[in-house]
Amino acid sequence: MPDWKPRNTVRARTLRREATPAERALWPYLARSRTGAKFSRQMPVGPFFADFLCRELQLVVEIDGHSHDVAPERDASRDAWMAEHGLTVLRFTNADVLRNVEGVATAIGLEVERLRGLKGSGRAHP
């Protein structure tokens, strides 16, 4: 499991202030634990900032825009680092969220249930 660093408050505030419309649309579902887990926004995880992080379940939710299309190798490298450190990453596009935010929230909720089931069974999750 990665070491959780103290929040880089200045950077986190900047990222929250500059949140994409998709991130802003999804946040109300994650902020009030409507998916069944507590999430934080723009959390430092190792050398990265996660769009949304559930520490309890080591679940990262990323909302990808155009910049991710341009350099997909960065996402692959980032996902590999997170997997090596015991984190599960769910990725959605901005379009996915803007077209169907409730569907995205449901998918996150299903992953929360799956990870809780693995946690309860004593099995490690990928």
C-alpha positions, -999 to 999 in steps of 0.1 A, spaced: 0 0 0 14 35 -8 22 60 18 -5 86 20 12 120 19 -1 150 36 -24 169 12 -6 194 -10 -33 219 -2 -24 246 -27 -22 221 -56 -54 203 -44 -73 236 -42 -61 245 -77 -72 211 -91 -106 213 -74 -111 249 -86 -102 239 -121 -123 207 -121 -138 197 -154 -176 198 -159 -176 160 -157 -157 160 -124 -182 186 -110 -211 165 -122 -199 133 -105 -187 148 -73 -222 151 -57 -226 113 -60 -192 107 -44 -193 135 -18 -223 122 0 -213 86 -1 -242 78 -24 -220 50 -39 -216 34 -5 -181 47 2 -164 79 13 -144 96 -15 -120 126 -14 -112 148 -44 -77 155 -58 -58 134 -34 -21 128 -37 -12 91 -43 25 86 -46 37 108 -74 1 114 -87 -31 132 -78 -62 110 -80 -93 127 -93 -113 108 -66 -99 84 -40 -116 60 -15 -88 53 10 -108 26 27 -110 4 -4 -79 18 -22 -101 27 -51 -92 55 -75 -117 70 -99 -103 89 -129 -123 110 -153 -104 113 -185 -106 141 -211 -88 150 -243 -53 150 -227 -56 113 -219 -63 106 -256 -31 123 -266 -8 104 -243 -25 71 -233 9 56 -223 9 80 -193 -23 64 -181 -9 29 -186 22 38 -166 1 55 -139 -23 25 -137 6 1 -135 21 21 -106 -12 21 -88 -18 -16 -93 17 -23 -79 7 -4 -48 -26 -22 -43 -49 3 -58 -78 -4 -81 -84 22 -108 -117 29 -126 -116 52 -156 -144 70 -173 -144 95 -200 -158 130 -196 -184 120 -222 -194 90 -202 -200 111 -171 -218 140 -189 -241 116 -209 -249 93 -180 -237 104 -146 -261 81 -128 -248 51 -147 -212 60 -139 -222 64 -102 -239 30 -103 -208 14 -119 -187 29 -91 -211 17 -65 -209 -19 -79 -171 -17 -77 -174 -5 -41 -196 -35 -33 -172 -59 -51 -142 -45 -32 -161 -47 1 -169 -83 -6 -133 -91 -12 -122 -72 19 -148 -91 39 -137 -125 26 -101 -117 36 -89 -120 -1 -68 -93 -15 -82 -73 -44 -63 -66 -76 
